[in-house]
């Protein structure tokens, strides 16, 4: 059976495959990027380079927004988010099951179709498909109707960032000469908060901040406890640097919504 997201009065405009009875909800849309100031925030999280813990940080932000927040995997490559957080066996809709052709989508229907893991609602890629460009903007725009943050894990140089109009763009930068160079073209027009992943200690946080003309929110360390939690499919340790940095971002930007 198929769950309908955002049916028009006469025919379905968008559908999501889901093994539950059909349900139709509609809303009027102002279009992606045009929304009242009271709506929830959309936070885009990107890495200057791959393999530095960007998706883990996105997961940490989503844990702070749980149980009402949503984590969206908008990367076209790499390990699917569901495998990283351990929710690959949870029932619910993945990207390959989504077909959206209009902006008339109901937020609650989307949320009810998504899988949940450690109290985090998530929309992930899997082996059958990754993010669908036309659908992403409409889904994110609908989820702005909620009362909690929407965290989007997206490639730093992807045009998808512009289509979702994030309220915040968090750039994860390794403190290496390669990472610093890769961060320059990844900066967006809107303010980017930088989280530095410590590796070879090529640059201090203040040096990165000065070179990129952006403030550094926090420093994420390589911590075995985080790796063990992910491997055991548990929530991230609250005392880990990735969770502390996520909490700091939430606290400092609470008035940005």
C-alpha positions in Angstrom: 0.0 0.0 0.0 1.1 3.6 -0.5 0.9 6.6 1.8 0.0 9.8 0.2 1.7 13.0 1.1 0.0 16.2 0.1 -2.9 15.0 -2.1 -4.8 17.7 -3.9 -8.6 17.7 -3.6 -9.0 15.9 -7.0 -5.8 13.8 -7.3 -2.6 13.0 -5.4 0.2 15.4 -6.1 2.9 13.6 -4.2 3.2 10.1 -2.8 5.5 8.2 -0.4 5.7 4.4 -0.5 4.9 3.1 3.0 3.3 -0.1 4.2 0.4 1.6 6.0 -3.1 2.6 5.0 -3.6 5.6 2.7 -4.0 9.0 4.3 -4.4 12.4 2.7 -3.6 15.8 4.1 -3.1 19.1 2.4 -1.9 22.6 3.1 -1.4 25.7 1.1 2.3 26.3 0.3 4.2 29.6 0.2 7.0 27.8 -1.7 10.5 26.7 -0.6 12.3 29.4 1.4 9.3 31.6 2.1 8.0 30.9 5.5 6.8 32.7 8.7 9.5 33.5 11.3 7.8 31.3 13.9 8.6 28.1 12.0 11.3 25.7 13.0 14.9 26.1 11.8 16.6 24.2 9.0 20.3 23.5 9.8 22.5 22.4 6.9 25.6 20.5 8.0 28.5 20.0 5.6 32.1 18.8 5.7 34.9 20.7 4.0 36.2 17.2 3.2 34.8 13.7 3.6 35.4 11.3 6.5 35.8 13.8 9.3 32.7 13.1 11.3 30.2 15.5 9.6 27.3 13.0 9.6 28.1 12.2 13.2 27.8 15.9 14.1 24.5 16.1 12.2 23.3 13.1 14.2 24.3 14.9 17.4 22.3 17.9 16.5 19.3 15.7 15.7 19.6 14.0 19.1 19.3 17.4 20.7 16.2 18.1 18.7 14.6 14.7 19.5 11.9 13.5 19.7 10.3 16.1 17.4 13.3 17.0 15.2 14.1 15.4 11.8 17.4 14.3 10.3 17.7 14.2 6.5 20.4 12.5 4.5 20.9 14.7 1.5 24.3 13.3 0.4 24.6 11.6 -3.0 27.6 9.4 -2.0 29.2 7.9 1.1 27.7 5.6 3.8 23.9 6.0 4.1 23.0 7.8 7.2 20.8 4.9 8.4 23.9 2.6 8.6 25.9 5.2 10.5 23.2 5.7 13.2 22.1 2.0 13.3 18.6 2.5 12.1 18.7 0.5 8.8 16.3 -2.1 10.1 13.7 0.3 11.3 10.4 0.4 9.3 9.6 3.5 7.4 10.1 5.5 4.2 13.5 5.9 2.5 14.4 8.2 -0.4 13.9 5.7 -3.1 10.2 5.5 -2.0 9.5 9.2 -2.3 7.9 10.8 -5.3 7.0 14.5 -4.8 5.8 16.7 -7.6 4.3 19.7 -5.8 4.7 21.8 -2.7 1.4 20.8 -1.2 2.8 18.4 1.4 1.6 17.9 4.9 4.3 17.9 7.6 2.6 15.5 9.9 2.1 12.9 7.2 5.8 13.1 6.3 6.8 12.6 9.9 4.4 9.7 10.4 6.0 7.9 7.4 9.6 8.3 8.6 11.5 5.7 10.6 12.7 6.6 14.1 15.9 5.5 15.9 17.0 6.7 19.3 14.0 9.1 19.2 15.4 10.7 16.0 13.1 10.8 13.0 15.2 10.3 9.9 15.0 10.2 6.1 17.9 8.3 4.7 19.4 7.0 1.5 19.9 3.2 1.1 21.3 0.8 -1.5 18.2 1.5 -3.6 18.6 5.2 -4.0 19.7 8.5 -2.5 18.2 12.0 -2.2 15.8 13.2 -4.9 16.5 16.8 -5.8 13.0 17.9 -6.7 11.5 16.4 -3.5 14.1 17.7 -1.0 13.1 21.4 -1.1 9.4 20.6 -0.8 9.9 18.2 2.1 12.1 20.5 4.0 9.7 23.4 3.4 6.9 21.3 4.8 8.8 20.3 7.9 9.4 23.9 8.7 5.8 23.8 9.9 7.0 21.8 12.9 8.3 23.0 16.3 11.8 21.5 16.2 14.9 21.7 14.1 15.3 20.0 10.8 19.0 18.9 10.3 20.1 18.2 6.7 23.4 16.4 6.2 24.5 17.7 2.7 27.6 17.9 0.6 29.4 21.2 1.1 29.5 22.1 -2.6 26.1 20.7 -3.5 23.5 23.0 -5.1 21.0 21.4 -2.8 22.0 23.7 0.0 20.6 26.7 -1.9 17.3 24.9 -2.7 16.5 24.3 1.0 17.3 27.8 2.2 18.9 26.8 5.5 18.7 29.2 8.5 22.1 28.0 9.6 25.0 26.4 7.7 27.5 24.5 9.8 30.8 23.7 8.2 33.0 21.0 9.7 36.6 21.7 9.0 39.7 19.6 9.8 42.6 21.6 11.2 44.9 20.5 8.4 46.3 22.5 5.5 44.3 20.4 3.1 41.1 20.9 5.1 41.7 24.7 5.4 42.1 25.0 1.7 39.0 22.9 1.0 36.9 25.0 3.4 37.3 28.2 1.4 35.1 27.3 -1.6 32.6 25.6 0.8 31.7 28.7 2.7 28.2 30.0 1.9 26.8 33.5 1.7 24.9 33.0 4.9 26.9 32.8 8.2 28.7 29.5 8.6 29.6 28.3 12.0 32.7 26.2 12.0 33.4 23.1 14.0 37.0 22.0 13.8 37.9 18.3 13.8 41.3 17.8 15.4 43.6 15.6 13.4 47.3 16.5 12.7 47.2 19.9 14.6 48.4 21.8 11.5 46.4 24.9 12.6 44.9 26.1 15.9 41.3 27.1 16.0 42.0 30.8 16.2 44.2 30.5 13.1 41.4 28.9 11.2 38.9 31.5 12.4 41.2 34.3 11.4 41.9 32.8 7.9 38.3 32.1 7.1 36.9 35.1 8.9 34.4 33.0 10.8 34.0 32.2 14.4 34.8 28.6 15.6 31.9 27.1 17.6 33.8 24.2 19.1 36.3 21.5 18.6 35.4 17.8 18.0 38.0 15.4 19.2 38.5 11.8 18.0 36.9 9.9 20.8 36.6 6.1 21.1 33.4 6.4 23.2 31.6 7.9 20.1 32.9 5.2 17.8 31.8 2.5 20.4 28.3 4.1 20.7 27.8 4.1 17.0 29.0 0.5 16.7 26.7 -0.6 19.5 23.8 1.4 17.9 23.3 3.6 20.9 22.9 7.3 21.4 26.0 9.3 21.4 27.6 9.9 24.9 26.4 13.2 26.3 29.8 14.1 27.6 31.5 13.6 24.2 32.9 16.6 22.3 30.6 16.1 19.4 27.5 16.3 21.7 28.9 19.2 23.6 29.6 21.1 20.4 26.0 20.4 19.2 24.6 21.6 22.5 26.7 24.8 22.2 25.4 25.5 18.7 21.8 25.0 19.8 22.3 27.3 22.8 24.0 30.0 20.9 21.5 30.0 18.0 18.3 29.6 19.9 17.1 33.1 18.8 17.9 32.5 15.2 14.6 30.8 14.4 
